[in-house]
């Protein structure tokens, strides 16, 4: 699978990117770009391929960063077709080199870069490329993210929660976020009842991350959000507490109605028949192969079921 993912960044993709740029900027030296971007490409892993292509873009786009970004923005294809990404596959990753270019070259041009991130996240995701800006100019970037929390595009709103995750996979750690969790929570408050499930899942993932660093804040937040919660918000909270529940944290279990000692006395028990109905919470453990050759186990919550004596249940999950 890893081989298939990195193979997406192929010489054919480089040629397609060159064609998109040349279409809007005929002076682009496409042949020189293709030579540099494809040289040694197949020896690299997924993210390094994206960085390699981004460096080739930097070498051949106009030297002034605002001019280079303008060319990239004019070359972009259509936005995500819906609020979800189901069925999109690897296609949005075409814009990974674009976001890496903005992340590494644009810190000196904040407003230009924010405009670029706004457009790119509607086609791929700027969750990783926004993080150097949070680290370098936290107040300025958080103000922009607060504005975007009210944007009409679900993928822009998702960037607000996904880009501020304390433990975003494959992304740089941002010490400022770890030190200011309440500022992250302020953004999540604006999105907790978002109409798009894409955004609510991201909010849950952000809270789940937050709980790994600031567990007390996670419990306070989830407790407050459960008061008068809609079914959608309760689902969000349950998803946000999944790691805390997996760790067996009593506070998380209590919030979901479990973990407290029952204030009952059971006497004179007679069980007929001897086999009883079972209430089950079924997990699926998948051992993923890492680049080192070792495996790492990840647990997915599968389903809650009631199993009758001698009964059977068929469960399925697509990963």
C-alpha positions in Angstrom: 0.0 0.0 0.0 2.8 2.4 0.9 4.4 1.7 -2.5 1.1 2.6 -4.2 0.8 5.9 -2.3 4.3 7.2 -3.1 3.9 6.0 -6.7 1.2 8.6 -7.1 4.0 11.2 -7.4 5.3 9.9 -10.7 6.9 11.5 -13.7 3.4 11.6 -15.3 2.2 13.7 -12.4 5.2 16.0 -12.8 4.4 16.5 -16.5 0.7 17.2 -15.7 1.8 19.8 -13.2 4.1 21.4 -15.7 1.3 21.5 -18.2 -1.1 23.2 -15.8 1.5 25.9 -15.0 2.5 26.4 -18.6 -1.1 26.9 -19.5 -1.4 30.0 -17.4 2.3 31.1 -17.5 3.7 30.3 -21.0 7.2 31.5 -19.9 7.5 28.6 -17.4 10.5 26.5 -18.4 8.6 23.3 -18.3 11.3 21.0 -19.7 13.9 22.2 -17.2 11.3 21.8 -14.4 10.4 18.3 -15.5 14.1 17.3 -15.6 14.8 18.5 -12.1 11.5 17.3 -10.6 11.8 13.7 -12.0 15.6 13.3 -11.3 15.9 10.9 -8.4 12.1 11.0 -7.7 11.6 7.3 -7.7 14.2 6.8 -4.9 12.1 8.9 -2.5 9.2 8.2 -0.1 5.8 9.9 -0.3 6.4 13.2 1.6 10.0 13.5 0.2 8.6 13.3 -3.3 6.3 16.2 -2.6 9.2 18.2 -1.2 11.4 17.4 -4.2 8.7 18.6 -6.6 8.1 21.7 -4.5 11.8 22.6 -4.7 11.7 22.2 -8.4 8.7 24.6 -8.5 10.7 27.1 -6.5 13.6 26.9 -8.9 11.5 27.6 -12.0 8.6 29.7 -11.0 9.0 33.6 -11.0 11.6 34.5 -8.4 9.3 36.9 -6.5 7.1 34.8 -4.1 3.9 36.8 -4.7 4.3 36.3 -8.5 5.0 32.6 -8.1 2.0 32.1 -5.9 -0.2 33.9 -8.3 0.9 31.5 -11.1 0.1 28.5 -8.9 -3.3 29.9 -7.9 -4.2 30.5 -11.6 -3.2 27.0 -12.4 -5.5 25.3 -9.9 -8.3 23.0 -10.9 -11.8 22.8 -9.5 -12.6 22.8 -5.8 -13.7 19.7 -3.9 -17.1 18.7 -5.4 -18.8 18.1 -2.0 -18.4 18.6 1.7 -17.1 15.1 2.0 -14.0 13.4 0.5 -15.5 10.0 0.0 -14.3 8.5 -3.3 -11.6 11.2 -3.9 -8.8 8.8 -3.3 -5.3 10.2 -3.8 -6.4 12.8 -6.4 -6.3 15.8 -4.0 -2.6 14.9 -3.2 -1.8 16.5 -6.5 -1.6 19.8 -4.6 0.8 18.6 -1.9 3.8 20.2 -3.6 1.8 23.5 -3.8 1.2 23.5 -0.1 4.8 22.6 0.7 5.9 25.5 -1.5 3.7 27.9 0.5 4.9 26.4 3.8 8.6 26.8 3.1 8.7 30.0 0.9 5.9 32.2 2.1 6.5 33.1 5.8 7.7 36.6 4.7 4.4 37.3 2.8 1.7 36.5 5.3 -1.3 37.9 3.5 -0.3 36.4 0.2 0.2 33.0 1.8 -3.1 33.1 3.7 -4.9 33.7 0.4 -3.0 30.7 -1.1 -3.9 28.5 1.8 -7.5 29.5 1.6 -7.7 28.4 -2.0 -5.5 25.2 -1.7 -7.5 23.8 1.2 -10.6 23.9 -1.0 -8.9 21.4 -3.3 -6.5 19.5 -1.0 -5.9 20.5 2.6 -3.6 23.2 4.1 -3.6 21.6 7.5 0.2 21.0 7.5 1.2 24.2 5.6 -0.7 26.5 8.0 1.3 25.2 11.0 4.6 27.1 10.3 2.5 30.3 10.3 0.9 29.4 13.7 4.4 28.9 15.0 5.9 32.1 13.5 2.9 34.4 13.9 0.4 32.8 16.3 -1.9 35.7 17.0 -2.1 36.9 13.4 -2.8 33.3 12.2 -5.3 32.5 14.9 -7.2 35.7 14.0 -7.5 34.5 10.4 -8.6 31.0 11.5 -11.3 32.6 13.6 -12.6 34.3 10.5 -12.5 31.1 8.5 -14.5 29.3 11.2 -17.5 31.1 9.7 -16.7 30.6 6.1 -19.3 29.1 3.7 -16.9 26.4 2.5 -16.8 23.3 4.8 -13.2 22.5 3.7 -12.1 26.0 4.9 -13.9 25.5 8.2 -12.2 22.1 8.6 -8.8 23.7 8.2 -9.5 25.7 11.3 -9.9 22.5 13.5 -7.5 20.2 11.6 -4.6 22.7 11.3 -4.7 23.4 15.1 -4.5 19.8 16.2 -1.9 19.3 18.8 -0.8 16.0 17.4 -1.6 16.2 13.7 -0.2 13.1 11.9 2.7 13.7 9.5 2.9 17.4 10.6 5.3 19.5 12.6 4.6 20.0 16.3 3.7 23.5 17.2 4.8 24.4 20.8 2.6 27.4 20.9 -0.5 25.2 20.5 0.6 22.9 23.3 1.1 25.9 25.5 -2.2 27.6 24.6 -4.9 24.8 24.5 -7.6 27.3 25.6 -7.1 29.2 22.3 -7.6 26.0 20.4 -10.7 25.3 22.4 -12.1 28.8 21.5 -12.0 27.8 17.8 -13.6 24.4 18.4 -16.4 26.1 20.2 -17.3 27.9 17.0 -17.4 24.5 15.1 -18.9 22.0 17.5 -22.3 22.1 15.9 -21.1 22.6 12.3 -23.6 21.3 9.7 -20.9 19.3 7.9 -19.9 16.0 9.4 -16.5 16.5 7.8 -15.9 19.4 10.1 -17.4 17.7 13.2 -15.1 14.7 12.7 -12.2 17.1 12.6 -13.3 18.8 15.8 -13.5 15.4 17.5 -10.0 14.5 16.3 -8.7 17.8 17.6 -10.3 17.2 21.0 -8.9 13.7 21.0 -5.4 15.1 20.4 -5.9 17.8 23.1 -6.8 15.1 25.6 -3.4 13.4 25.2 -1.7 16.6 26.3 -4.3 18.3 28.5 -6.7 15.5 29.7 -8.5 17.7 32.3 -9.4 20.3 29.6 -10.7 17.5 27.4 -13.0 16.3 30.2 -14.2 19.8 31.1 -15.0 20.6 27.4 -16.8 17.3 26.8 -18.8 17.7 30.0 -20.0 21.1 29.0 -20.8 20.1 25.4 -22.9 17.1 26.6 -25.3 19.5 28.4 -28.4 19.7 26.1 -26.4 18.0 23.3 -28.0 17.1 20.0 -27.4 13.5 18.8 -24.7 14.9 16.3 -22.8 16.6 19.1 -23.0 13.6 21.4 -21.5 11.5 18.6 -18.8 14.1 18.3 -18.0 13.9 22.0 -18.0 10.1 22.0 -15.5 10.2 19.1 -13.4 12.8 20.9 -13.2 10.6 24.0 -12.2 7.4 22.2 -8.5 7.5 23.2 -9.4 8.4 26.8 -11.9 5.5 26.9 -9.3 3.2 25.4 -6.9 4.2 28.2 -9.6 3.5 30.7 -9.8 7.0 32.1 -12.6 7.0 34.8 -13.7 10.6 33.9 -14.2 9.8 30.3 -16.1 6.6 31.1 -18.3 8.5 33.5 -19.2 11.1 30.9 -20.4 8.3 28.6 -22.4 6.7 31.4 -19.9 4.0 32.4 -17.3 3.4 35.0 -19.2 4.3 38.2 -19.7 1.7 40.9 -23.3 0.6 40.7 -25.4 1.6 43.8 -27.3 -1.6 43.8 -27.3 -4.9 45.7 -28.0 -8.1 43.9 -29.5 -11.0 45.9 -31.2 -14.3 45.2 -30.0 -14.6 41.7 -31.4 -17.3 39.6 -30.4 -17.4 35.9 -32.7 -19.3 33.5 -31.5 -20.3 31.0 -27.9 -20.6 32.1 -26.8 -18.7 29.0 -27.7 -15.1 29.0 -27.8 -12.2 26.5 -24.5 -10.4 26.1 -23.9 -6.7 25.7 -20.8 -6.3 23.6 -18.5 -3.4 22.6 -16.5 -4.8 19.7 -13.2 -3.4 18.6 -11.1 -4.2 15.5 -7.3 -4.2 16.0 -5.2 -3.7 12.8 -1.5 -4.1 12.7 -0.1 -1.7 10.2 3.4 -2.2 8.7 5.7 0.8 9.3 8.6 2.0 7.2 11.0 0.4 9.7 9.5 -3.1 9.0 7.9 -3.3 12.4 4.1 -3.3 12.9 2.0 -0.8 15.0 -1.4 -1.8 16.3 -4.3 0.7 15.8 -7.7 0.0 17.3 -11.0 0.9 15.6 -14.3 1.0 17.4 -16.5 -1.4 15.4 -20.0 -1.6 17.0 -22.1 -2.1 20.1 -24.2 -5.2 19.8 -26.6 -7.3 21.9 -26.0 -10.9 21.3 -28.6 -13.4 22.2 -27.8 -16.9 23.6 -26.3 -19.0 20.8 -26.7 -16.0 18.5 -24.3 -14.6 15.9 -23.7 -11.2 14.4 -21.9 -10.3 11.1 -19.7 -7.2 11.4 -17.8 -5.4 8.7 -15.6 -2.3 8.4 -13.8 -0.7 5.5 -10.4 0.8 6.3 
